[in-house]
């Protein structure tokens, strides 16, 4: 069974598989999660890829799903791209798989990206903070070239992150890497590469809006924040200049789509724009309507 676009309530372009089936959580990840729970006052669930599929099927939603390979930056073994791809193959009515490779792996990352594309990856997730890299370093350009040549999407975390929050020194995680202006260089150098800036980009929201307005190949997903905390300029651009480039994302399991959608309903978003954000823009960007 493939995606039934008419049936879907929404397409969530930002969800995480947080653990592999039948495997214990890594010790470094456990430490980060414990710190985040103390800092933010809660512990989100740790779903497998199959758990994500079941959760979104119950809600008549589709989900772009991925893990993050940040072995070099965080010193923790990565979760499995192959498990995400296998879950998506088993649940094609609900899951759209993205992959993740650590740019620091150089030529090996390029080789792996090619393999994952052949295996069905529809895009790649990058997290400059935890992967500890500047997106615009030409050393990573061979990796982007592979993604662009395949006509796939590169999704970059932008803005602050909860990972490392409350730990001494932020767990060594540096926020500077997630300034979206570094991705502007990538968008300029790879005009054929579709790029998603993930999250409202605090404290660089205006920069993100400027990039998405200026570069035809840059989109913004609205994940990671409850819509009730969206700055006024983000809401204004969603309603106007960027209405065709804003995408619903929750950051599940950190925020549930139920909470995100309930809060989004309260924003002064025009009806014709609301449907674009929740589903139509993602259908076009992901090529789900067959037009690419």
ABEGO torsion letter per residue (X at the ends): XBBBAAABABBBABBBBABBBGBBBBAAAAAAAAAAAAAAGBBBBBBBAAAAAAAAAAAGBBBBBBBBBAAAAAGBBBBBAAAAAAAAAABAAABBBBBBBBAAAEAAAAAAAAAAAAAGBABBBBBAAAAGBBAABAAAAAAAAAAAAAGBBBBBBBEBBABGBGBBGGGGBBAAAABAAAAAAAAAABAABBBBBBEBBOAAAAAAAAAAAABAABBBBABGBBAAABBAAAAAAAABAAAAABBBBAGOAABBAAAAAAAAAABBBBAAAAAAAAAAAAAAAAGAAGAX
